[in-house]
Amino acid sequence: MEFINNLSEVGELGNEGIYMRRSKLESYEDILGALVKKPLSIDVIAYETSMDCTFLRKRLGFLIKYGLVEERISSKKTLYAITERGVTVLKTLNFQKYLEKVVNTIKVMDEAFQVIPTISKRHDEK
């Protein structure tokens, strides 16, 4: 998928108070996540994702182009809704995040198991 590698112009405040760039993939994921419960207007999506409407329109255009989001036009306003394909992509992205956490946890546990014999040996020498 072409949206995985590029960085967007939109950013967010990181854990340490540093302004971080949000990748396009993260932007797409945030938009899909906002739309999971119900169709929303562009203003509500912008608020929930902390995105500028100009950039949001670009991201929505891409998601619509690839069938992940659909535009629902009524007489009063336009709403955006996630499609089944969009739900599947979002679930896949969420599962990848889960797997990354599992891998990181396993790495930490592996490092701990390597340190335990050293600590135990030092304790026995005393």
C-alpha positions in Angstrom: 0.0 0.0 0.0 1.3 3.4 -1.0 0.2 5.2 2.2 2.6 3.3 4.5 5.9 5.0 3.8 5.2 8.8 3.6 5.1 11.4 6.4 2.3 13.9 6.6 2.4 17.5 7.3 0.2 17.0 10.4 1.8 16.6 13.8 1.0 15.9 17.4 2.5 16.5 20.8 4.6 13.5 21.9 5.0 12.0 25.4 7.9 14.3 26.2 6.3 17.5 25.0 8.1 17.4 21.7 6.1 18.1 18.5 6.2 15.0 16.5 5.2 14.4 12.9 2.3 12.0 12.4 2.8 9.6 9.5 0.2 9.3 6.8 -0.5 5.8 8.0 -1.2 7.1 11.6 -3.5 9.7 10.1 -5.4 7.1 8.2 -5.6 4.9 11.2 -6.9 7.8 13.3 -9.6 8.7 10.7 -10.7 5.1 10.4 -10.8 4.8 14.2 -13.0 7.9 14.5 -15.4 6.5 12.0 -15.8 3.0 13.5 -18.8 3.8 15.7 -20.8 6.0 13.3 -20.6 8.2 10.2 -19.3 11.7 11.0 -19.0 15.1 9.4 -15.6 16.5 8.5 -15.7 18.9 11.4 -16.2 16.2 13.9 -13.5 14.0 12.4 -11.1 16.9 12.4 -11.9 17.5 16.1 -11.6 13.8 17.1 -8.3 13.3 15.2 -6.8 16.8 15.9 -6.3 17.3 12.2 -6.5 20.4 10.1 -9.5 20.2 7.7 -7.4 20.8 4.6 -5.1 17.8 5.4 -8.1 15.8 6.5 -9.8 16.3 3.2 -6.7 15.0 1.4 -6.6 11.9 3.7 -10.3 11.3 3.3 -9.9 11.5 -0.5 -7.3 8.8 -0.4 -9.4 6.6 1.9 -12.4 7.0 -0.4 -10.3 6.3 -3.5 -9.3 3.0 -2.1 -12.7 2.0 -0.7 -11.9 2.3 3.0 -14.4 5.2 3.6 -17.5 6.3 1.8 -19.1 9.7 1.4 -22.7 10.0 2.3 -24.3 13.1 1.0 -27.7 14.2 2.5 -29.6 17.4 1.8 -28.1 19.1 4.8 -24.5 17.8 5.1 -21.9 15.3 4.1 -21.0 12.4 6.4 -18.2 10.0 6.1 -18.5 6.3 7.0 -16.0 3.5 7.2 -16.6 0.6 4.8 -16.2 -3.1 5.6 -12.9 -2.9 3.8 -11.9 0.0 6.1 -12.9 -2.0 9.2 -10.7 -4.9 8.0 -7.7 -2.6 7.4 -8.2 -1.0 10.8 -8.4 -4.4 12.5 -5.2 -5.4 10.8 -3.4 -2.3 11.8 -4.6 -2.7 15.4 -3.5 -6.4 15.4 0.0 -5.3 14.1 0.3 -2.9 17.1 -0.7 -5.7 19.4 1.9 -8.0 17.9 4.6 -5.3 18.3 3.8 -4.9 22.0 4.0 -8.7 22.4 7.4 -8.8 20.6 8.7 -5.9 22.8 7.5 -7.7 26.0 9.2 -10.9 24.9 12.4 -9.0 24.3 12.3 -7.4 27.8 11.6 -10.7 29.4 14.4 -12.4 27.4 16.8 -9.6 28.6 15.7 -10.1 32.2 16.2 -13.9 32.0 19.8 -13.2 30.8 20.5 -10.9 33.7 19.1 -13.2 36.4 21.9 -15.7 36.3 24.5 -12.9 36.6 22.7 -11.4 39.6 22.2 -14.8 41.2 25.9 -15.6 40.7 27.0 -12.3 42.3 24.6 -12.9 45.2 26.0 -16.4 45.8 29.6 -15.0 45.8 28.8 -12.7 48.8 
